[in-house]
Amino acid sequence: MQTTDSGPHEVPPAPKRAAVVYNPIKTDVAKLRASVTSAAEAAGWAESLWYETSIEDPGQRATRRALRHDVDLVLAAGGDGTVRAVAEALRGGEVALGVLPVGTGNLLARNLQLPLSSLDDAIEIAFTGDSRAIDLGVASVTFADDSIEDHVFLVMAGLGLDAQMIAATRPDLKKQVGWLAYVDAGMRAIPKAEPFRIRYNLGTRSEHAATVSTILIANCGLLPGNIQFLPDAIIDDGILDIAVLQPKGVVGWLKIWRRVTWQNGVLRRSAVGRRIIELTEADDERTMTTLVGSDIRIVADKPQEFELDGDEFGLVRSVFLRADRRALLVRVPAGPPAVTG
């Protein structure tokens, strides 16, 4: 008797399987297990695999172990450091990242407008949502000892004062008040900060020199507190958006604060507001210059603190940063994209 492809001898496909890479310090593991198990069963997926991060392995090795088991999805449960580490291991592959925001900043989740207050909703999106290709920032870092490492970032890299603030953030205060601990760190870091000289070039363009307090390189532009730091940054355009901050004294910092909160967050929403921005743009450019490019090389006159997505990386001599266009799949709510920036 002949059979067709849909006949009695057809072998049903194996159910999909997810892996969970989680930070045990940031996560209520029992609650996480229960919610993931429920969502996987509802979606018809097999039992999930579980991998715990550690100081020695913030998530890259755990994710690679999961990939060797042919998983279809990797859920990252932890802070921005865990999400960044998992994304680094998934870069350029066909397995999607499910973001479970249980950290302090939850930067990628904010920029993708994923739910921040409901772990169950975030897990449901991971199992039932769509996969969206987004850019990854790639940083080739030359440290003060001349060693070189490559790392990815999802939201923002910072050289100078921004990284000094990250390094100065008190872990105990961060645990108590969340991202507001960075404000405390900034109040302590800004008075001690000294401008430094950099040389930089965008792509194949000629080299420029500047004296800066910090330089920020963004893959997307939304920060905690719904601060639209670089509102034109788009997460899947293959372009990095760069802010060169050159404030002079307290007045300079106040101008930057006005720009990122009032102008970017309020005035841009109306035609009248955008006209006001145009009239004040020349003055603001002296304190905060914005640039765009697919890559940028920065060399500091002396080693400076460096950070990626809120992770401090210590003192570096130079960095080469580029956009790896649509190199990561992430799970987002099903349907048309809710946000492109």
KACORUR-V474477 format. One record per pair of residues at least 24 apart in sequence whose ideal C-beta (glycine too) atoms are under 10 Angstrom apart, sorted by the first residue. I is the first residue (numbers start at 0). J is the second residue. D is the distance in whole Angstrom. If there is no record, write none. Layout:
i & j & d
I & J & D
I & J & D
//
This chain:
i & j & d
13 & 45 & 7
13 & 69 & 9
13 & 71 & 10
14 & 39 & 9
14 & 42 & 9
14 & 43 & 6
14 & 44 & 6
14 & 45 & 4
14 & 46 & 9
14 & 71 & 9
15 & 39 & 9
15 & 42 & 8
15 & 43 & 8
15 & 44 & 5
15 & 45 & 7
15 & 69 & 10
15 & 70 & 8
15 & 71 & 4
15 & 72 & 7
15 & 126 & 9
16 & 44 & 6
16 & 45 & 4
16 & 46 & 7
16 & 47 & 7
16 & 48 & 7
16 & 65 & 9
16 & 68 & 7
16 & 69 & 8
16 & 70 & 5
16 & 71 & 6
16 & 72 & 8
17 & 42 & 9
17 & 44 & 6
17 & 45 & 8
17 & 46 & 9
17 & 47 & 5
17 & 48 & 7
17 & 49 & 10
17 & 65 & 9
17 & 70 & 6
17 & 71 & 7
17 & 72 & 4
17 & 73 & 7
17 & 74 & 6
17 & 94 & 10
17 & 95 & 10
17 & 97 & 7
17 & 122 & 10
17 & 125 & 7
17 & 126 & 7
18 & 47 & 6
18 & 48 & 4
18 & 49 & 7
18 & 50 & 6
18 & 61 & 8
18 & 62 & 8
18 & 64 & 8
18 & 65 & 4
18 & 66 & 8
18 & 68 & 7
18 & 70 & 4
18 & 71 & 9
18 & 72 & 7
18 & 73 & 5
18 & 74 & 7
18 & 75 & 10
18 & 85 & 10
18 & 94 & 9
18 & 97 & 10
19 & 47 & 5
19 & 48 & 7
19 & 49 & 5
19 & 50 & 7
19 & 51 & 9
19 & 61 & 10
19 & 65 & 9
19 & 70 & 10
19 & 72 & 9
19 & 73 & 8
19 & 74 & 5
19 & 75 & 8
19 & 76 & 6
19 & 97 & 9
19 & 99 & 8
19 & 122 & 9
19 & 125 & 10
20 & 48 & 9
20 & 49 & 8
20 & 50 & 5
20 & 51 & 8
20 & 52 & 6
20 & 56 & 10
20 & 57 & 9
20 & 58 & 5
20 & 59 & 9
20 & 60 & 10
20 & 61 & 5
20 & 62 & 6
20 & 64 & 9
20 & 65 & 7
20 & 73 & 6
20 & 74 & 7
20 & 75 & 5
20 & 76 & 7
20 & 77 & 8
20 & 81 & 7
20 & 82 & 9
20 & 84 & 8
20 & 85 & 5
20 & 88 & 9
20 & 96 & 10
20 & 99 & 10
21 & 49 & 7
21 & 50 & 7
21 & 51 & 6
21 & 52 & 7
21 & 58 & 9
21 & 61 & 9
21 & 74 & 8
21 & 75 & 8
21 & 76 & 4
21 & 77 & 6
21 & 81 & 7
21 & 85 & 10
21 & 99 & 8
21 & 101 & 8
22 & 51 & 8
22 & 52 & 5
22 & 53 & 9
22 & 57 & 8
22 & 58 & 8
22 & 75 & 9
22 & 76 & 7
22 & 77 & 3
22 & 78 & 7
22 & 80 & 8
22 & 81 & 5
22 & 82 & 10
22 & 84 & 10
22 & 101 & 8
22 & 102 & 8
23 & 51 & 5
23 & 52 & 7
23 & 53 & 9
23 & 76 & 10
23 & 77 & 9
24 & 52 & 9
24 & 53 & 10
24 & 54 & 10
24 & 77 & 8
24 & 78 & 9
24 & 81 & 10
24 & 174 & 10
25 & 52 & 9
25 & 76 & 7
25 & 77 & 5
25 & 78 & 5
25 & 80 & 9
25 & 81 & 7
25 & 99 & 10
25 & 101 & 5
25 & 102 & 6
25 & 103 & 9
25 & 174 & 10
26 & 51 & 9
26 & 52 & 10
26 & 76 & 5
26 & 77 & 6
26 & 78 & 10
26 & 81 & 9
26 & 99 & 8
26 & 101 & 6
26 & 102 & 9
26 & 118 & 9
27 & 76 & 10
27 & 101 & 8
27 & 118 & 8
28 & 76 & 9
30 & 101 & 10
30 & 118 & 7
30 & 119 & 9
31 & 74 & 9
31 & 76 & 6
31 & 99 & 7
31 & 101 & 8
31 & 118 & 7
31 & 122 & 8
33 & 119 & 10
34 & 76 & 10
34 & 99 & 9
34 & 117 & 10
34 & 118 & 6
34 & 119 & 5
34 & 120 & 10
34 & 121 & 9
34 & 122 & 5
34 & 123 & 9
35 & 74 & 7
35 & 76 & 9
35 & 97 & 10
35 & 99 & 9
35 & 118 & 9
35 & 119 & 10
35 & 122 & 6
35 & 125 & 9
35 & 126 & 9
36 & 122 & 10
37 & 119 & 8
37 & 122 & 8
37 & 123 & 9
37 & 126 & 10
38 & 74 & 10
38 & 97 & 10
38 & 119 & 8
38 & 121 & 10
38 & 122 & 5
38 & 123 & 6
38 & 124 & 9
38 & 125 & 8
38 & 126 & 5
38 & 127 & 8
39 & 72 & 10
39 & 74 & 10
39 & 122 & 9
39 & 125 & 10
39 & 126 & 6
40 & 126 & 10
41 & 123 & 8
41 & 126 & 8
41 & 127 & 8
42 & 72 & 10
42 & 123 & 9
42 & 125 & 9
42 & 126 & 4
42 & 127 & 6
43 & 126 & 9
44 & 71 & 8
44 & 72 & 8
44 & 126 & 7
45 & 70 & 10
45 & 71 & 9
47 & 72 & 9
47 & 73 & 10
47 & 74 & 8
47 & 126 & 10
48 & 73 & 9
49 & 74 & 10
49 & 76 & 10
50 & 85 & 10
52 & 76 & 9
52 & 77 & 7
52 & 80 & 9
52 & 81 & 6
52 & 84 & 7
52 & 85 & 9
56 & 84 & 8
57 & 81 & 6
57 & 83 & 8
57 & 84 & 4
57 & 85 & 9
57 & 87 & 9
57 & 310 & 8
58 & 82 & 8
58 & 83 & 8
58 & 84 & 3
58 & 85 & 5
58 & 86 & 9
58 & 87 & 8
58 & 88 & 7
59 & 83 & 9
59 & 84 & 5
59 & 85 & 8
59 & 86 & 9
59 & 87 & 5
59 & 88 & 5
59 & 89 & 10
59 & 150 & 10
59 & 151 & 10
60 & 84 & 9
60 & 88 & 8
61 & 85 & 8
61 & 88 & 8
62 & 86 & 9
62 & 87 & 8
62 & 88 & 4
62 & 89 & 6
62 & 92 & 10
62 & 94 & 9
62 & 96 & 9
63 & 87 & 10
63 & 88 & 5
63 & 89 & 9
64 & 88 & 9
65 & 89 & 10
65 & 94 & 8
66 & 92 & 7
66 & 94 & 6
69 & 94 & 9
70 & 94 & 7
71 & 95 & 8
72 & 96 & 8
72 & 97 & 6
72 & 125 & 7
72 & 126 & 7
72 & 130 & 9
72 & 328 & 9
72 & 330 & 7
73 & 97 & 7
73 & 125 & 9
73 & 330 & 10
74 & 98 & 8
74 & 99 & 6
74 & 121 & 9
74 & 122 & 7
74 & 125 & 6
74 & 126 & 9
74 & 330 & 9
75 & 99 & 6
75 & 100 & 9
75 & 101 & 10
75 & 102 & 10
75 & 107 & 9
75 & 125 & 9
75 & 329 & 10
76 & 100 & 9
76 & 101 & 6
76 & 102 & 9
76 & 118 & 8
76 & 121 & 9
76 & 122 & 9
77 & 101 & 6
77 & 102 & 6
78 & 102 & 3
78 & 103 & 6
78 & 104 & 7
78 & 105 & 8
78 & 106 & 9
78 & 173 & 10
78 & 308 & 9
78 & 309 & 8
78 & 310 & 9
79 & 103 & 8
79 & 104 & 5
79 & 105 & 7
79 & 106 & 5
79 & 107 & 7
79 & 108 & 9
79 & 152 & 9
79 & 153 & 8
79 & 154 & 8
79 & 155 & 10
79 & 307 & 9
79 & 308 & 5
79 & 309 & 5
79 & 310 & 7
80 & 104 & 10
80 & 307 & 9
80 & 308 & 7
80 & 309 & 7
80 & 310 & 5
80 & 311 & 10
82 & 106 & 8
82 & 107 & 6
82 & 108 & 8
82 & 153 & 7
82 & 154 & 9
82 & 308 & 8
82 & 329 & 10
83 & 107 & 8
83 & 135 & 10
83 & 136 & 10
83 & 150 & 8
83 & 151 & 7
83 & 152 & 6
83 & 153 & 6
83 & 154 & 9
83 & 307 & 7
83 & 308 & 5
83 & 309 & 9
83 & 310 & 7
84 & 150 & 9
84 & 151 & 9
84 & 308 & 10
84 & 310 & 9
85 & 327 & 10
86 & 133 & 9
86 & 135 & 7
86 & 151 & 6
86 & 152 & 9
86 & 153 & 6
86 & 308 & 9
86 & 326 & 9
86 & 327 & 5
86 & 328 & 10
86 & 329 & 8
87 & 135 & 8
87 & 137 & 9
87 & 149 & 9
87 & 150 & 7
87 & 151 & 5
87 & 152 & 9
87 & 153 & 10
87 & 307 & 10
87 & 327 & 9
88 & 151 & 9
89 & 135 & 9
89 & 151 & 10
89 & 326 & 9
89 & 327 & 6
89 & 328 & 7
89 & 329 & 9
90 & 135 & 6
90 & 137 & 8
90 & 151 & 6
90 & 323 & 7
90 & 326 & 5
90 & 327 & 6
91 & 135 & 9
91 & 323 & 8
91 & 325 & 10
91 & 326 & 5
91 & 327 & 8
91 & 328 & 10
92 & 326 & 9
92 & 327 & 8
92 & 328 & 8
93 & 130 & 9
93 & 328 & 7
94 & 130 & 9
94 & 327 & 10
94 & 328 & 7
95 & 125 & 8
95 & 128 & 9
95 & 129 & 9
95 & 130 & 4
95 & 131 & 9
95 & 132 & 9
95 & 327 & 8
95 & 328 & 4
95 & 329 & 6
95 & 330 & 5
95 & 331 & 10
96 & 125 & 9
96 & 130 & 9
96 & 133 & 9
96 & 153 & 9
96 & 327 & 6
96 & 328 & 7
96 & 329 & 5
96 & 330 & 7
97 & 121 & 8
97 & 122 & 8
97 & 124 & 7
97 & 125 & 3
97 & 126 & 8
97 & 128 & 8
97 & 130 & 10
97 & 328 & 10
97 & 329 & 8
97 & 330 & 5
97 & 331 & 10
98 & 124 & 9
98 & 125 & 8
98 & 153 & 9
98 & 329 & 7
98 & 330 & 7
98 & 331 & 9
99 & 124 & 10
99 & 125 & 7
102 & 173 & 10
102 & 177 & 9
102 & 178 & 10
102 & 309 & 9
103 & 168 & 9
103 & 173 & 6
103 & 174 & 8
103 & 176 & 9
103 & 177 & 5
103 & 178 & 6
103 & 179 & 10
103 & 180 & 8
103 & 181 & 9
103 & 223 & 8
103 & 309 & 8
104 & 154 & 8
104 & 173 & 10
104 & 177 & 8
104 & 178 & 5
104 & 181 & 8
104 & 222 & 8
104 & 223 & 5
104 & 308 & 8
104 & 309 & 6
105 & 177 & 10
105 & 178 & 9
105 & 223 & 8
106 & 152 & 9
106 & 153 & 7
106 & 154 & 4
106 & 155 & 7
106 & 178 & 10
106 & 218 & 10
106 & 219 & 8
106 & 221 & 8
106 & 222 & 7
106 & 223 & 7
106 & 308 & 6
106 & 309 & 7
107 & 133 & 9
107 & 152 & 10
107 & 153 & 5
107 & 154 & 6
107 & 218 & 9
107 & 219 & 8
107 & 221 & 10
107 & 234 & 9
107 & 308 & 8
107 & 327 & 10
107 & 329 & 8
108 & 329 & 10
109 & 154 & 8
109 & 219 & 9
109 & 221 & 5
109 & 222 & 8
109 & 223 & 7
109 & 224 & 10
109 & 225 & 8
109 & 226 & 10
109 & 338 & 10
110 & 153 & 8
110 & 154 & 6
110 & 155 & 10
110 & 217 & 10
110 & 218 & 8
110 & 219 & 4
110 & 220 & 8
110 & 221 & 5
110 & 222 & 9
110 & 232 & 9
110 & 234 & 6
110 & 338 & 7
110 & 340 & 7
111 & 153 & 10
111 & 219 & 8
111 & 221 & 10
111 & 234 & 8
111 & 329 & 7
111 & 330 & 9
111 & 331 & 6
111 & 332 & 9
111 & 336 & 9
111 & 337 & 8
111 & 338 & 7
111 & 340 & 10
112 & 221 & 9
112 & 331 & 8
112 & 332 & 8
112 & 336 & 9
112 & 337 & 5
112 & 338 & 5
112 & 340 & 10
113 & 329 & 9
113 & 330 & 9
113 & 331 & 7
113 & 332 & 8
113 & 337 & 9
113 & 338 & 10
114 & 332 & 9
115 & 223 & 10
120 & 332 & 9
121 & 330 & 9
122 & 330 & 10
123 & 332 & 9
124 & 329 & 10
124 & 330 & 6
124 & 331 & 7
124 & 332 & 5
124 & 333 & 8
125 & 329 & 9
125 & 330 & 5
125 & 331 & 10
126 & 330 & 8
127 & 330 & 9
127 & 332 & 9
127 & 333 & 7
128 & 329 & 9
128 & 330 & 5
128 & 331 & 5
128 & 332 & 5
128 & 333 & 5
128 & 334 & 9
129 & 328 & 10
129 & 329 & 10
129 & 330 & 7
129 & 331 & 6
129 & 332 & 7
129 & 333 & 5
129 & 334 & 7
129 & 335 & 9
129 & 336 & 9
130 & 327 & 10
130 & 328 & 4
130 & 329 & 7
130 & 330 & 6
130 & 331 & 8
131 & 234 & 9
131 & 235 & 8
131 & 325 & 9
131 & 327 & 9
131 & 328 & 7
131 & 329 & 6
131 & 330 & 8
131 & 331 & 5
131 & 332 & 10
131 & 336 & 6
132 & 234 & 10
132 & 235 & 6
132 & 324 & 8
132 & 325 & 4
132 & 326 & 8
132 & 327 & 7
132 & 328 & 6
132 & 329 & 8
133 & 218 & 8
133 & 219 & 8
133 & 233 & 10
133 & 234 & 5
133 & 235 & 5
133 & 236 & 10
133 & 324 & 9
133 & 325 & 7
133 & 326 & 8
133 & 327 & 6
133 & 328 & 8
133 & 329 & 6
133 & 331 & 9
133 & 339 & 10
134 & 218 & 6
134 & 219 & 8
134 & 232 & 10
134 & 233 & 8
134 & 234 & 6
134 & 235 & 6
134 & 236 & 7
134 & 237 & 6
134 & 238 & 8
134 & 239 & 9
134 & 293 & 10
134 & 321 & 10
134 & 322 & 5
134 & 323 & 6
134 & 324 & 5
134 & 325 & 6
134 & 326 & 7
134 & 327 & 8
135 & 218 & 7
135 & 234 & 10
135 & 321 & 10
135 & 322 & 8
135 & 323 & 5
135 & 324 & 9
135 & 325 & 9
135 & 326 & 5
135 & 327 & 5
136 & 216 & 7
136 & 217 & 8
136 & 218 & 5
136 & 219 & 10
136 & 239 & 6
136 & 294 & 10
136 & 307 & 8
136 & 308 & 9
136 & 320 & 6
136 & 321 & 7
136 & 322 & 6
136 & 323 & 7
136 & 326 & 10
137 & 239 & 10
137 & 294 & 9
137 & 319 & 9
137 & 320 & 7
137 & 321 & 5
137 & 322 & 8
137 & 323 & 5
137 & 326 & 8
138 & 216 & 8
138 & 305 & 8
138 & 307 & 6
138 & 312 & 9
138 & 315 & 9
138 & 318 & 6
138 & 319 & 7
138 & 320 & 5
138 & 321 & 8
139 & 294 & 10
139 & 296 & 9
139 & 317 & 9
139 & 318 & 7
139 & 319 & 4
139 & 320 & 8
139 & 321 & 8
140 & 305 & 6
140 & 307 & 9
140 & 312 & 6
140 & 313 & 9
140 & 315 & 5
140 & 316 & 9
140 & 317 & 8
140 & 318 & 5
140 & 319 & 8
140 & 320 & 9
141 & 298 & 9
141 & 302 & 10
141 & 315 & 6
141 & 316 & 5
141 & 317 & 5
141 & 318 & 7
141 & 319 & 8
142 & 302 & 8
142 & 305 & 9
142 & 312 & 8
142 & 313 & 7
142 & 314 & 7
142 & 315 & 5
142 & 316 & 7
142 & 317 & 9
142 & 318 & 10
143 & 301 & 9
143 & 302 & 4
143 & 303 & 9
143 & 313 & 7
143 & 314 & 4
143 & 315 & 7
143 & 316 & 6
144 & 302 & 9
144 & 313 & 10
144 & 314 & 9
144 & 316 & 9
145 & 316 & 7
146 & 315 & 10
147 & 315 & 10
147 & 316 & 10
147 & 317 & 9
147 & 319 & 10
148 & 312 & 8
148 & 315 & 10
149 & 319 & 9
150 & 305 & 10
150 & 307 & 6
150 & 308 & 9
150 & 310 & 9
150 & 312 & 7
150 & 318 & 10
151 & 218 & 9
151 & 307 & 8
151 & 308 & 9
151 & 323 & 8
151 & 326 & 8
151 & 327 & 8
152 & 216 & 8
152 & 217 & 9
152 & 218 & 7
152 & 306 & 9
152 & 307 & 4
152 & 308 & 5
152 & 309 & 10
152 & 310 & 9
152 & 320 & 8
153 & 218 & 6
153 & 219 & 8
153 & 234 & 9
153 & 307 & 9
153 & 308 & 6
153 & 327 & 8
153 & 329 & 9
154 & 217 & 7
154 & 218 & 6
154 & 219 & 6
154 & 220 & 8
154 & 221 & 8
154 & 222 & 8
154 & 228 & 10
154 & 232 & 9
154 & 234 & 9
154 & 307 & 9
154 & 308 & 5
154 & 309 & 8
155 & 215 & 6
155 & 216 & 7
155 & 217 & 5
155 & 218 & 7
155 & 219 & 8
155 & 220 & 8
155 & 221 & 10
155 & 222 & 8
155 & 228 & 8
155 & 229 & 8
155 & 232 & 9
155 & 239 & 10
155 & 240 & 9
155 & 242 & 9
155 & 306 & 8
155 & 307 & 8
155 & 308 & 7
155 & 309 & 8
156 & 214 & 9
156 & 215 & 7
156 & 216 & 5
156 & 217 & 8
156 & 218 & 9
156 & 239 & 9
156 & 241 & 10
156 & 295 & 10
156 & 297 & 10
156 & 305 & 7
156 & 306 & 7
156 & 307 & 5
156 & 308 & 8
156 & 310 & 10
156 & 312 & 9
156 & 318 & 7
156 & 320 & 6
157 & 213 & 6
157 & 214 & 7
157 & 215 & 5
157 & 216 & 8
157 & 217 & 9
157 & 242 & 9
157 & 244 & 10
157 & 303 & 10
157 & 304 & 8
157 & 305 & 7
157 & 306 & 5
157 & 307 & 8
157 & 308 & 10
157 & 309 & 9
157 & 311 & 10
158 & 195 & 9
158 & 197 & 8
158 & 199 & 10
158 & 211 & 8
158 & 213 & 7
158 & 214 & 5
158 & 215 & 8
158 & 216 & 8
158 & 297 & 6
158 & 299 & 7
158 & 303 & 5
158 & 304 & 7
158 & 305 & 5
158 & 306 & 8
158 & 312 & 10
158 & 315 & 7
158 & 317 & 9
158 & 318 & 6
158 & 320 & 10
159 & 192 & 8
159 & 193 & 10
159 & 194 & 9
159 & 195 & 7
159 & 197 & 8
159 & 211 & 6
159 & 212 & 6
159 & 213 & 4
159 & 214 & 6
159 & 215 & 9
159 & 244 & 8
159 & 297 & 10
159 & 299 & 8
159 & 303 & 5
159 & 304 & 7
159 & 305 & 8
159 & 306 & 10
160 & 185 & 8
160 & 188 & 6
160 & 189 & 7
160 & 191 & 9
160 & 192 & 5
160 & 193 & 9
160 & 194 & 9
160 & 195 & 9
160 & 211 & 9
160 & 212 & 5
160 & 213 & 4
160 & 214 & 9
160 & 215 & 10
160 & 244 & 8
160 & 246 & 9
160 & 252 & 10
160 & 303 & 9
160 & 304 & 8
161 & 185 & 9
161 & 188 & 9
161 & 212 & 9
161 & 213 & 4
161 & 214 & 8
161 & 215 & 6
161 & 242 & 10
161 & 244 & 8
161 & 304 & 8
161 & 305 & 9
161 & 306 & 6
161 & 309 & 10
162 & 188 & 10
162 & 213 & 8
162 & 215 & 10
162 & 303 & 7
162 & 304 & 4
162 & 305 & 5
162 & 306 & 4
162 & 307 & 9
162 & 309 & 10
162 & 310 & 10
162 & 311 & 6
162 & 312 & 8
162 & 313 & 9
162 & 314 & 9
162 & 315 & 9
163 & 187 & 9
163 & 188 & 5
163 & 189 & 9
163 & 191 & 8
163 & 192 & 6
163 & 212 & 10
163 & 213 & 8
163 & 303 & 8
163 & 304 & 5
163 & 305 & 10
163 & 306 & 9
163 & 311 & 9
164 & 188 & 5
164 & 189 & 8
164 & 192 & 9
164 & 213 & 9
164 & 304 & 9
164 & 306 & 9
164 & 311 & 10
165 & 304 & 8
165 & 305 & 9
165 & 306 & 5
165 & 307 & 10
165 & 308 & 10
165 & 309 & 6
165 & 310 & 8
165 & 311 & 5
165 & 312 & 9
166 & 304 & 6
166 & 305 & 10
166 & 306 & 8
166 & 311 & 5
166 & 312 & 10
166 & 313 & 8
167 & 191 & 9
167 & 304 & 9
167 & 311 & 10
168 & 309 & 9
168 & 311 & 9
173 & 309 & 10
177 & 223 & 8
178 & 222 & 8
178 & 223 & 4
178 & 224 & 7
178 & 226 & 10
178 & 309 & 9
179 & 223 & 8
179 & 224 & 8
181 & 222 & 9
181 & 223 & 8
181 & 224 & 10
181 & 309 & 9
182 & 224 & 9
185 & 252 & 9
188 & 304 & 10
189 & 246 & 9
189 & 249 & 9
189 & 252 & 7
190 & 249 & 10
192 & 246 & 10
194 & 244 & 10
194 & 245 & 7
194 & 246 & 9
194 & 247 & 9
195 & 299 & 6
195 & 300 & 6
195 & 301 & 7
195 & 302 & 10
195 & 303 & 6
196 & 298 & 9
196 & 299 & 7
196 & 300 & 4
196 & 301 & 8
197 & 243 & 8
197 & 297 & 6
197 & 298 & 7
197 & 299 & 5
197 & 300 & 7
197 & 303 & 8
197 & 317 & 9
198 & 296 & 8
198 & 297 & 8
198 & 298 & 5
198 & 299 & 8
198 & 300 & 8
198 & 317 & 9
199 & 241 & 9
199 & 243 & 8
199 & 290 & 9
199 & 292 & 10
199 & 295 & 6
199 & 296 & 6
199 & 297 & 5
199 & 298 & 7
199 & 299 & 10
199 & 317 & 10
199 & 318 & 10
200 & 292 & 9
200 & 294 & 9
200 & 295 & 7
200 & 296 & 6
200 & 297 & 9
200 & 298 & 9
201 & 239 & 9
201 & 241 & 8
201 & 290 & 6
201 & 291 & 8
201 & 292 & 4
201 & 293 & 8
201 & 294 & 7
201 & 295 & 5
201 & 296 & 8
202 & 292 & 5
202 & 293 & 6
202 & 294 & 6
202 & 295 & 8
202 & 296 & 9
202 & 321 & 9
203 & 292 & 10
203 & 294 & 9
204 & 290 & 10
204 & 292 & 8
204 & 295 & 10
206 & 296 & 9
206 & 298 & 9
207 & 243 & 10
207 & 290 & 9
208 & 298 & 10
208 & 300 & 9
209 & 243 & 6
209 & 245 & 7
209 & 288 & 8
209 & 297 & 10
210 & 243 & 10
210 & 245 & 7
210 & 300 & 9
211 & 242 & 10
211 & 243 & 6
211 & 244 & 6
211 & 245 & 5
211 & 246 & 9
211 & 288 & 9
211 & 297 & 10
211 & 299 & 9
211 & 303 & 10
212 & 243 & 9
212 & 244 & 5
212 & 245 & 7
212 & 246 & 6
212 & 247 & 9
212 & 251 & 8
212 & 252 & 9
212 & 255 & 9
212 & 286 & 10
213 & 242 & 8
213 & 243 & 8
213 & 244 & 5
213 & 245 & 9
213 & 246 & 9
213 & 303 & 9
213 & 304 & 9
214 & 241 & 7
214 & 242 & 7
214 & 243 & 5
214 & 244 & 7
214 & 245 & 10
214 & 288 & 9
214 & 290 & 9
214 & 295 & 9
214 & 297 & 6
214 & 299 & 9
214 & 303 & 9
214 & 318 & 9
215 & 240 & 9
215 & 241 & 7
215 & 242 & 5
215 & 243 & 8
215 & 244 & 7
215 & 287 & 10
215 & 289 & 10
215 & 306 & 10
216 & 240 & 8
216 & 241 & 5
216 & 242 & 8
216 & 290 & 9
216 & 292 & 9
216 & 294 & 10
216 & 295 & 6
216 & 297 & 8
216 & 307 & 10
216 & 318 & 8
216 & 320 & 5
216 & 321 & 10
216 & 322 & 10
217 & 241 & 7
217 & 242 & 7
217 & 289 & 10
217 & 291 & 10
218 & 308 & 9
218 & 320 & 10
218 & 322 & 7
218 & 323 & 10
219 & 338 & 9
219 & 339 & 9
219 & 340 & 6
220 & 259 & 9
220 & 263 & 8
220 & 340 & 6
221 & 263 & 10
221 & 338 & 9
221 & 340 & 7
222 & 259 & 8
223 & 309 & 10
224 & 260 & 9
224 & 264 & 10
225 & 260 & 10
225 & 264 & 7
226 & 256 & 9
226 & 259 & 6
226 & 260 & 6
226 & 263 & 8
226 & 264 & 7
227 & 258 & 10
227 & 259 & 7
227 & 260 & 8
227 & 262 & 9
227 & 263 & 4
227 & 264 & 5
227 & 265 & 9
227 & 267 & 8
227 & 340 & 9
228 & 255 & 10
228 & 258 & 9
228 & 259 & 5
228 & 260 & 10
228 & 263 & 7
228 & 264 & 10
228 & 287 & 10
229 & 259 & 9
229 & 263 & 8
229 & 289 & 7
229 & 291 & 10
229 & 340 & 9
230 & 259 & 9
230 & 262 & 9
230 & 263 & 5
230 & 264 & 8
230 & 267 & 6
230 & 340 & 7
231 & 263 & 9
231 & 267 & 10
231 & 289 & 8
231 & 291 & 8
231 & 340 & 7
232 & 289 & 10
232 & 291 & 9
232 & 340 & 6
233 & 338 & 9
233 & 339 & 5
233 & 340 & 5
234 & 325 & 10
234 & 327 & 10
234 & 329 & 9
234 & 336 & 10
234 & 338 & 8
234 & 339 & 7
234 & 340 & 6
235 & 322 & 10
235 & 324 & 7
235 & 325 & 6
235 & 327 & 10
235 & 336 & 9
235 & 339 & 7
235 & 340 & 9
236 & 291 & 9
236 & 293 & 10
236 & 322 & 8
236 & 324 & 8
236 & 325 & 9
236 & 339 & 8
236 & 340 & 9
237 & 293 & 6
237 & 321 & 9
237 & 322 & 5
237 & 323 & 8
237 & 324 & 4
237 & 325 & 8
237 & 326 & 10
238 & 291 & 5
238 & 292 & 7
238 & 293 & 6
238 & 294 & 10
238 & 322 & 6
238 & 324 & 9
239 & 290 & 9
239 & 291 & 7
239 & 292 & 6
239 & 293 & 7
239 & 294 & 7
239 & 295 & 6
239 & 320 & 6
239 & 321 & 7
239 & 322 & 5
240 & 289 & 7
240 & 290 & 8
240 & 291 & 6
240 & 292 & 9
240 & 322 & 10
240 & 340 & 10
241 & 288 & 8
241 & 289 & 7
241 & 290 & 4
241 & 291 & 7
241 & 292 & 7
241 & 295 & 6
241 & 297 & 9
241 & 320 & 9
242 & 287 & 6
242 & 288 & 7
242 & 289 & 6
242 & 290 & 8
243 & 284 & 10
243 & 286 & 10
243 & 287 & 7
243 & 288 & 4
243 & 289 & 8
243 & 290 & 7
243 & 297 & 10
244 & 286 & 7
244 & 287 & 5
244 & 288 & 8
245 & 284 & 10
245 & 285 & 7
245 & 286 & 6
245 & 287 & 7
245 & 288 & 7
246 & 285 & 9
246 & 286 & 5
246 & 287 & 8
247 & 285 & 8
247 & 286 & 7
250 & 286 & 9
251 & 285 & 8
251 & 286 & 5
251 & 287 & 9
252 & 286 & 8
253 & 286 & 9
254 & 279 & 9
254 & 282 & 8
254 & 283 & 6
254 & 285 & 9
254 & 286 & 5
254 & 287 & 8
255 & 283 & 8
255 & 286 & 6
255 & 287 & 5
257 & 283 & 8
257 & 286 & 10
258 & 283 & 5
258 & 286 & 8
258 & 287 & 6
258 & 289 & 10
259 & 287 & 8
292 & 320 & 9
292 & 321 & 9
292 & 322 & 9
293 & 320 & 10
293 & 321 & 6
293 & 322 & 5
293 & 323 & 10
293 & 324 & 8
294 & 319 & 7
294 & 320 & 6
294 & 321 & 4
294 & 322 & 7
295 & 319 & 8
295 & 320 & 5
295 & 321 & 8
295 & 322 & 10
296 & 320 & 8
296 & 321 & 9
//
